[in-house]
Amino acid sequence: MAKRWAIGLDVGPESYKPDTPVDADSQQTDFGQLELAARFRIRAPIEIGLALHLGGSKADLSMGGIYLDFRYRFMAEQKLNIYALAGLGVLAIARDAASDDAKRGRGSLRLGAGLEYRWSWFALIAELRLIGVGENTQLGPSVTTPEPVDYELSRYKLSGGSLALGANVYF
């Protein structure tokens, strides 16, 4: 456990579905995500981290957020280890030209599990995450019917998931 610090970079698909009042009308929106994280191992199995989370979609939507993560490694000193993760943060999803209210960050919780294969200072990872995002009560009612996808993603609670593939460098 001589190398306690890590910098991680991962990419992968991510999708969200808004919890609209008329749930049958909401649709899933897919994003590509990029995450840069700094982590510290408190003890061999326990790790905390701070992650910058960015992404974009084909529908000209952007997302950005920051998470404070906690990981518990079940086989911490093995080359191949499995871990559980929980993260609490803030996430915003909107178009670039959206109002400040639409771009407002909302509370977010993510839970997941990952697999890491580590050499002495380098590791490859694969992670599955379930993500929940809170409602934006500051955003007023939509002026169009049906509500556009960008409005639904900026206004309502979101549920989603992601697959992250990446690498960590330990020092």
GIWO-V121886 format. One record per helix or strand of 2 or more residues. SS is the DSSP state (hx for helix, st for strand). FROM is the first residue (numbers start at 1). TO is the last residue. Records with the same first field share a line. If there is no record, write none. Layout:
SS=FROM-TO / FROM-TO
This chain:
st=5-18 / 28-41 / 46-56 / 62-73 / 80-94 / 106-118 / 122-133 / 158-170
hx=23-25 / 149-155
